[in-house]
Amino acid sequence: TEGQRAPSRRDQKRIAEAVLRIEVDADRPISLAELADQTATSPYHFLRTFRHVAGMTPYQFLLRTRLHKAAVRLRTSDQAISAIAFAAGFNDLSTFNRRFRRLMGETPGTYRARRRRS
């Protein structure tokens, strides 16, 4: 955005560490405060810097990571869709289904069936 200077190398490194942390711990709750503490920044600074570096908020990145992990499980396992949703960190199936469809363009069941045929 106008007037906002590029994040420092140190901030970029902090965000890279936070991204890795989100990817590793995506299946459990992760708070903005926790990520900011880990990177030794204020939640406001962390959020602003993360959005600048990653192009989305930490929460959006967490959701996307969870959904991608769930997509892999849908393709590679016979687990129930609800079990995959809960293992990916979603607390209810309808939220998982809605968000999965929004990101992937189809329901988890359709996604699984189409990937199995190809």
URGIBEL-V812129 format. One line per field, one symbol per residue. ss: DSSP state (H for helix, E for strand, - for the rest). burial: + if it has 16 or more other C-alpha atoms within 10 Angstrom, else -. A space follows every 10 residues. Layout:
ss->???
burial->???
This chain:
ss->--------HH HHHHHHHHHH HHHH------ -HHHHHHH-- --HHHHHHHH HHHH---HHH HHHHHHHHHH HHHHHH---- HHHHHHH--- --HHHHHHHH HHHH---HHH HHHHHHH-
burial->---------- ++-+++-++- -++-+++--- -+--++--+- +-+--++-++ +++---++-- ++++++++++ +-+++----- ++-+++++++ -----++-++ +----+++-- ++------
